[in-house]
Amino acid sequence: MDAPLRPLLLWVRTGTAHVRLDEGPVLRLEAGEGVWIPADGPPERAITTEPGTVAFPLCPHAGAGVRGSPALTRFDIPSGWQDWLIQLFNLQVTPFSGRGYPPEAIKELLRRPGARPPAPAVGGRAASPAGFASPAMPRARGARAVAEELMHDPGLGLTVERWAARVLCSARTLRRDFLADTGLTFERWRLLCRLGAAVEFLAAGYDVDQVAALVGFASRNGLTRAFKGQFGLTPHEFGRGLFARPGAGRLTQRAAAARQTDDLIRMMRETDTPAAPEILPAASTPSHTNDIHVLSWMYRGSGYLDIGDQHYERERGMATWIPAKLEHVTGLRENSVSLPLGNASTADLHLTAPLQVRFSPAWDDYLMFCSISARSPLRPDDHDPRHILDLFAEQVAAQRALSVPMPTDPRARAVAMECLRRIGEPGGTRDVEAGGTHDVDVHAEIHRAFRDETGMTLGRWRYAARMRVARDLLAGGAPPSTVARRIGYAHLPTFSAAFSRFHGLSPREYQEGEAANSRSEH
């Protein structure tokens, strides 16, 4: 088995996690603890979490192993750094580009001799020697997957044979695809990728030895020879000339990620508890499109989504489906954190404009668990990526159900909210006709409040709420059999009959009509 590509830092936010390397002892981590797992350790990593645990796996770039601990290292997460780590996870798994922390915000963190704060990141690429361009990306699936990994982390040192095994093809096929699609051999393509990254890291202020380790050269001399052969000057000459010009110190997204990793390692090595940054910087994505729909959730603060001339605000707790194929920019304001919750294919979800719903803070831990499961290997054995579709649809349906007339009497309203919370419980369909059989324990004054304030008996109100939820789930694309179960019907024919009585058409007819209306609008 191949050794892991990168070191791993596991942080337990809530609950308990267990870490085991090969046949070694099990390390137990409680909330607030972290562990550094080096990349060049045993090839087998076993990480398990107990129910209710939220644990963030943070994967630094391969070059971080040079500066991180060479052994399994356990440490405490300093108080106040939790949101910074959550945002770091977001920056690692999304196109967001962090802006770096200003020196005054992390001066307590960087107290070790020789440490220095990162330069603030700004948009745009660093200056590069004349005539250099990033190598073209191959089109073949396996070759492109390898290229994307290397563009993200050029320090990865696998041979072409090991890369081929990882993408389930032969080394001959991988070499052929690189040459056919890019005009470059695999080795030449990787060299240009590494030199491009070296330019970025030199521009970010790293010294030549650090850059050599970050981009995968075994020594400073190896980088210097390759750099001078490509650009006609040494890395030291390039760096000296760069910082003599205005605009020096700008960070690309790749260099900003390296700086974030440096901060993480410094935090891990501190013996005294460092002060947390006072400010989480703003962040944004470049203008881009996705081949799939992406669901993004605002955990803290606020942000925005811009699609063309359309501007959408995103507040705390709001989850937003960002449609595929639409060019857009997503931004986070200062002291704001977001997380991706999952994806959906265009076949699974028909979406041409953003769709939003709000989750209460009570959902925070569970939604973080969903994000980690969607964007990392740390997930349940029976993880179903489509689950987030169902979760979003149910939340939309539950909120829209509130458009059914609500009683204002406090006790009646409490009963109504409890009905909405329990709307999917089996056996709840016996009340679908007026009167019902589930109302015998409800005080007569509450029955009177429902009749006076909603124009419906409690049984009839519950029936109307259930049918409204069913309608929204069907409009969202859920199959009628699934909708029946979610709103408490054990049998599809019973649900179909109840839906037809209420809406005047069957669930399938209603769903087909909604799909036709959506197509005509777009």
C-alpha positions in Angstrom: 0.0 0.0 0.0 1.3 3.5 -0.9 2.2 5.8 2.0 -0.2 8.8 2.3 0.5 11.7 -0.1 0.4 14.4 2.5 0.7 14.9 6.3 -2.6 15.2 8.1 -3.7 17.3 11.0 -6.9 16.0 12.7 -8.7 18.4 15.0 -11.6 17.2 17.1 -14.2 19.9 17.6 -16.8 17.8 19.4 -17.0 14.2 20.6 -14.2 11.6 20.5 -11.9 10.3 17.7 -9.5 7.4 17.7 -6.3 7.3 15.6 -4.2 4.2 14.9 -1.1 3.8 12.6 -0.6 0.3 11.3 -0.7 -2.1 14.3 0.4 0.6 16.8 -1.6 1.7 19.9 -4.8 3.6 19.5 -4.6 7.3 20.3 -7.8 8.7 21.8 -8.6 12.4 21.1 -11.2 14.4 22.9 -12.9 17.7 22.0 -10.3 20.5 21.7 -7.4 18.2 20.9 -5.5 17.7 17.6 -2.9 15.3 16.2 -0.2 15.7 13.5 0.3 12.6 11.4 3.4 12.7 9.2 3.2 11.7 5.5 6.3 9.5 5.7 5.1 7.4 8.6 3.3 4.0 8.4 1.2 3.6 5.3 -2.0 2.6 7.1 -4.0 5.3 8.9 -7.1 4.2 10.7 -9.3 7.1 12.0 -12.7 6.4 13.6 -15.1 8.7 15.4 -17.7 8.0 18.0 -21.4 9.0 17.4 -21.9 12.8 17.6 -18.3 13.6 16.8 -17.2 16.4 14.5 -13.5 16.1 13.5 -11.9 18.2 10.8 -9.1 16.5 8.7 -6.7 19.3 7.5 -4.3 18.3 4.8 -1.3 20.5 4.4 0.7 20.5 1.2 3.4 17.9 0.9 6.3 20.3 1.6 4.9 21.0 5.1 6.3 17.7 6.2 9.8 19.2 6.1 8.9 21.7 8.8 6.3 19.6 10.7 7.0 17.0 13.2 8.5 13.7 11.8 6.5 11.7 14.4 2.9 11.4 15.5 2.3 14.5 17.7 -0.6 15.2 19.9 -1.4 18.8 21.0 -4.2 21.0 22.4 -5.9 23.5 20.1 -5.6 27.0 21.7 -8.8 28.6 22.7 -10.2 30.9 20.1 -8.6 29.2 17.1 -11.6 27.0 16.2 -13.2 29.2 13.6 -9.8 29.8 12.0 -9.4 26.1 11.6 -12.9 25.7 10.2 -12.2 28.4 7.6 -8.9 26.7 6.8 -10.8 23.5 5.9 -13.0 25.6 3.7 -10.0 27.2 1.9 -8.5 23.8 1.3 -11.6 22.2 -0.3 -13.1 25.2 -2.2 -11.9 27.8 -4.8 -11.9 30.5 -2.0 -8.7 32.4 -1.7 -7.9 33.7 1.8 -6.4 37.1 2.2 -3.9 36.2 4.9 -3.8 37.6 8.4 -2.3 41.1 9.0 0.8 41.1 11.2 -0.9 42.7 14.2 -3.5 39.9 14.3 -1.0 37.0 14.6 2.0 38.6 16.3 1.3 36.5 19.4 1.2 33.4 17.3 4.5 34.0 15.5 6.7 34.4 18.6 9.4 31.9 17.8 12.9 33.3 16.8 13.1 33.8 13.1 9.3 33.6 12.5 7.7 36.3 10.5 4.1 37.0 9.6 2.8 36.3 6.2 2.3 39.1 3.7 -1.3 40.0 3.0 -2.7 38.3 0.0 -4.2 40.1 -2.9 -5.8 39.1 -6.2 -3.8 38.2 -9.2 -0.8 36.1 -10.0 2.7 36.8 -8.9 5.1 38.2 -11.4 6.9 35.5 -13.3 10.0 35.5 -15.6 9.3 36.6 -19.2 8.1 33.9 -21.5 6.9 31.5 -18.8 3.3 30.1 -18.9 1.8 27.3 -16.9 1.7 24.0 -18.8 -1.6 23.1 -20.5 -3.8 20.7 -18.7 -4.4 17.2 -20.2 -7.9 16.2 -21.2 -7.8 12.5 -20.6 -9.5 11.7 -17.2 -6.6 9.9 -15.5 -4.0 12.3 -16.7 -6.1 15.3 -15.7 -6.6 14.0 -12.2 -2.9 13.6 -11.8 -2.3 17.1 -13.2 -4.8 18.7 -10.9 -3.2 17.0 -7.9 0.2 18.3 -9.0 -1.0 21.8 -9.7 -2.5 21.9 -6.2 0.6 20.4 -4.6 3.6 20.3 -6.8 5.8 18.8 -4.0 4.1 15.4 -4.4 7.0 13.0 -5.2 5.3 9.9 -6.7 6.8 8.2 -9.7 4.8 7.9 -12.9 4.1 4.3 -12.1 2.6 5.1 -8.7 0.6 8.0 -10.2 -0.7 5.6 -12.8 -1.8 3.0 -10.2 -3.7 5.7 -8.3 -5.8 6.7 -11.3 -6.2 3.0 -12.4 -4.3 3.0 -15.6 -0.9 1.9 -16.8 2.2 4.1 -16.7 2.4 3.8 -20.5 -1.2 5.1 -20.9 -0.5 8.0 -18.5 2.7 9.0 -20.4 0.9 8.7 -23.7 -2.0 10.9 -22.5 0.2 13.6 -21.2 2.2 13.8 -24.4 -0.9 13.6 -26.7 -2.8 16.3 -24.8 0.0 18.7 -23.8 2.9 18.1 -26.2 5.0 17.4 -23.1 6.3 14.3 -21.5 5.0 13.6 -18.0 8.4 14.5 -16.5 8.7 17.8 -18.4 5.1 18.7 -17.6 5.7 18.2 -13.9 9.0 20.2 -14.0 7.2 23.2 -15.5 4.4 22.8 -13.0 7.0 22.9 -10.2 8.9 25.8 -11.6 5.7 27.8 -11.9 4.9 27.1 -8.3 8.5 28.1 -7.4 7.9 31.5 -9.0 4.8 32.0 -6.8 6.6 30.9 -3.6 9.6 33.1 -4.3 7.3 36.0 -4.9 5.6 35.3 -1.5 8.9 35.7 0.3 10.0 32.1 0.9 13.7 31.5 0.7 15.3 29.2 -1.9 15.7 26.2 0.5 12.0 26.5 1.5 10.9 26.7 -2.1 12.9 23.7 -3.1 11.1 21.6 -0.4 7.7 23.0 -1.2 7.8 22.2 -4.9 9.5 18.8 -4.7 13.2 19.3 -5.3 15.6 17.2 -3.3 18.0 20.1 -2.8 18.5 23.8 -3.3 21.0 23.0 -6.1 18.5 21.0 -8.0 16.0 23.8 -8.0 18.7 26.4 -8.9 19.8 24.3 -12.0 16.3 23.8 -13.2 15.2 27.4 -12.6 18.3 28.8 -14.4 17.9 26.4 -17.3 14.3 27.5 -17.8 14.5 31.2 -17.0 18.2 32.2 -17.4 18.6 33.4 -13.8 18.8 31.8 -10.4 16.0 31.8 -7.9 17.9 34.1 -5.7 18.4 36.6 -8.6 14.7 36.4 -9.5 13.6 37.0 -5.9 16.0 39.9 -5.4 14.8 41.6 -8.6 11.1 40.9 -7.8 11.2 42.6 -4.4 12.9 45.6 -5.8 9.7 46.4 -7.8 6.4 47.8 -6.6 3.7 45.3 -5.7 6.1 42.7 -4.2 4.8 40.2 -1.7 1.6 39.4 -3.5 0.2 35.9 -2.8 -1.4 33.6 -5.2 -4.0 31.1 -3.9 -1.3 28.4 -3.8 1.1 30.6 -1.9 -1.6 31.7 0.5 -2.4 28.1 1.2 1.2 27.5 2.0 1.2 30.4 4.4 -1.9 29.1 6.2 -0.1 25.8 6.7 2.9 27.6 8.1 0.7 29.3 10.7 -0.9 25.9 11.5 2.5 24.3 12.2 3.6 27.2 14.3 0.4 26.9 16.4 1.1 23.2 16.9 4.7 23.8 18.1 3.8 26.6 20.6 4.5 25.7 24.2 2.5 28.7 25.5 -1.0 29.3 24.3 -0.8 31.9 21.5 -3.5 34.5 21.1 -6.0 33.8 18.4 -6.4 36.3 15.5 -8.8 39.0 16.3 -10.1 39.1 12.7 -10.9 36.5 10.2 -10.1 38.2 6.8 -12.5 38.5 4.0 -12.2 35.9 1.2 -13.6 35.4 -2.3 -13.5 33.0 -5.2 -12.4 34.0 -8.7 -15.2 34.2 -11.3 -15.8 30.6 -12.3 -18.4 27.9 -13.3 -19.1 24.5 -11.9 -20.1 21.4 -13.8 -22.4 20.4 -10.9 -24.7 22.3 -8.5 -22.9 23.2 -5.2 -24.5 23.7 -1.8 -22.7 26.2 0.4 -23.6 27.1 4.0 -22.9 30.2 6.0 -21.7 29.1 9.4 -20.7 32.5 10.7 -21.1 36.1 9.6 -22.3 36.9 6.1 -21.4 36.7 2.4 -22.7 37.1 -1.1 -23.2 35.4 -4.4 -22.9 37.3 -7.6 -24.2 35.8 -10.9 -24.0 38.3 -13.7 -25.7 41.4 -12.6 -27.7 39.5 -9.9 -26.6 39.9 -6.3 -27.7 37.5 -3.6 -27.0 38.1 0.1 -26.1 35.2 2.3 -26.7 35.5 6.1 -25.8 33.4 9.1 -27.3 29.9 8.8 -28.3 30.2 5.1 -27.6 27.3 2.7 -27.5 28.2 -1.0 -27.6 25.9 -4.0 -25.3 27.5 -6.6 -26.4 26.4 -10.0 -24.1 24.6 -12.4 -22.9 26.2 -15.7 -23.4 29.7 -14.4 -20.3 31.9 -14.0 -20.3 33.4 -10.5 -18.3 34.9 -7.7 -18.8 33.8 -4.0 -17.5 36.1 -1.3 -17.1 36.1 2.5 -17.0 39.3 4.5 -14.6 39.9 7.4 -15.2 37.5 10.3 -17.3 35.2 8.2 -17.0 31.4 7.7 -18.7 29.2 5.1 -18.5 25.5 4.4 -19.5 23.4 1.3 -22.3 20.9 2.2 -22.4 18.8 -0.9 -23.0 18.6 -4.7 -25.8 17.5 -7.0 -25.6 16.6 -10.6 -27.8 18.3 -13.2 -29.7 15.0 -13.5 -30.5 14.8 -9.8 -31.5 18.5 -9.4 -33.1 20.8 -11.9 -31.8 24.2 -11.0 -31.4 27.4 -13.1 -31.3 30.0 -10.3 -29.9 30.0 -6.7 -32.2 28.3 -4.1 -31.8 29.2 -0.4 -33.0 28.0 2.9 -32.1 28.9 6.5 -30.9 26.5 9.2 -31.0 27.4 12.9 -27.8 27.2 15.0 -29.1 23.9 16.4 -28.0 22.4 13.0 -24.4 23.6 13.2 -22.7 20.4 14.3 -24.6 18.2 12.0 -24.0 20.5 9.0 -20.3 20.5 9.8 -20.4 16.7 9.8 -22.1 16.8 6.4 -19.4 19.1 5.0 -16.6 16.9 6.2 -18.3 13.8 4.8 -18.8 15.5 1.5 -15.3 16.9 1.0 -12.9 14.4 2.8 -12.4 10.7 3.2 -13.6 10.9 6.8 -17.2 9.8 6.3 -19.5 7.0 7.4 -19.3 3.7 5.6 -22.8 4.0 4.4 -22.4 7.7 3.4 -24.9 8.7 0.7 -24.0 11.9 -1.2 -27.6 12.4 -2.2 -28.6 12.7 1.5 -27.9 16.5 1.3 -30.5 16.8 -1.4 -33.1 15.2 0.8 -32.0 17.3 3.8 -32.3 20.6 1.9 -35.6 19.6 0.4 -37.0 18.7 3.8 -35.9 22.0 5.3 -37.4 24.0 2.4 -40.7 22.0 2.8 -40.8 22.5 6.6 -40.3 26.3 6.2 -42.8 26.6 3.4 -45.3 24.7 5.5 -45.4 27.7 7.7 -47.3 29.5 4.9 -50.3 27.4 6.0 -52.3 29.7 8.2 -50.8 29.6 11.7 -52.9 30.2 14.9 -51.7 33.1 17.0 -52.9 31.7 20.3 -49.6 30.7 22.0 -50.7 27.2 23.0 -52.3 26.5 19.7 -49.2 27.7 17.9 -47.1 25.4 20.0 -49.2 22.5 19.0 -48.9 23.6 15.3 -45.1 23.7 15.5 -45.0 20.3 17.2 -47.2 18.9 14.4 -44.8 20.3 11.8 -41.8 18.8 13.6 -43.5 15.4 13.7 -45.0 15.5 10.3 -43.1 12.5 9.0 -43.9 10.1 11.9 -45.7 6.9 10.8 -49.3 6.7 11.7 -50.0 10.4 11.3 -52.3 9.8 8.4 -55.3 8.9 10.4 -56.1 12.5 10.9 -56.3 13.5 7.3 -60.1 13.9 7.4 -61.7 16.6 9.6 -61.8 15.6 13.3 -59.2 12.9 13.2 -58.2 10.6 16.0 -55.0 12.2 17.2 -56.6 15.2 18.8 -58.3 13.6 21.8 -55.5 14.8 24.2 -55.6 18.4 22.9 -57.6 20.9 25.1 -60.9 22.1 23.7 -59.7 25.7 23.8 -56.9 24.8 21.4 -59.3 23.2 19.0 -61.4 26.4 19.2 -58.4 28.5 18.5 -57.6 26.5 15.4 -61.1 26.9 14.1 -61.4 30.6 14.9 -57.9 31.6 13.7 -57.2 29.4 10.7 -60.7 28.4 9.6 -59.8 24.7 10.0 -60.1 22.1 12.6 -56.8 20.8 14.0 -57.1 17.6 12.0 -57.9 19.5 8.8 -55.0 22.0 9.4 -52.6 19.1 9.9 -53.8 17.5 6.6 -53.2 20.9 4.8 -49.7 21.2 6.3 -48.8 17.7 5.2 -50.0 18.3 1.7 -48.1 21.5 1.4 -44.9 19.8 2.5 -45.7 17.0 -0.1 -46.2 19.6 -2.8 -42.8 21.2 -2.2 -41.0 18.0 -2.0 -42.5 16.9 -5.3 -41.6 20.3 -6.9 -38.0 19.7 -5.7 -37.9 16.4 -7.7 -38.4 13.8 -4.9 -40.1 10.6 -6.2 -43.7 10.2 -4.9 -42.8 7.0 -3.0 -40.1 8.9 -1.1 -42.5 11.9 -0.4 -45.1 9.5 0.9 -42.7 8.0 3.5 -41.4 11.5 4.5 -44.8 12.8 5.4 -45.9 9.7 7.3 -47.7 7.5 4.8 -46.8 3.8 4.9 -48.3 3.1 1.4 -48.0 5.1 -1.8 -51.6 4.5 -3.0 -53.0 6.0 0.3 -50.8 9.0 -0.1 -51.7 9.4 -3.8 -55.4 9.3 -2.9 -55.0 11.9 -0.2 -52.9 14.2 -2.4 -55.4 13.9 -5.2 -58.3 14.8 -2.9 -56.5 17.9 -1.7 -54.9 19.2 -5.0 -57.2 17.7 -7.6 -54.5 15.8 -9.4 -52.1 12.9 -8.6 -48.6 13.4 -7.2 -47.1 12.4 -10.6 -49.3 14.7 -12.6 -48.5 17.6 -10.2 -44.7 16.9 -10.5 -44.9 16.7 -14.3 -46.8 20.0 -14.5 -44.2 21.7 -12.3 -41.4 20.4 -14.5 -43.1 21.7 -17.6 -43.7 25.1 -16.1 -40.0 25.3 -15.1 -38.9 24.5 -18.6 -41.2 27.1 -20.2 -39.9 29.8 -17.8 -36.3 29.1 -18.9 
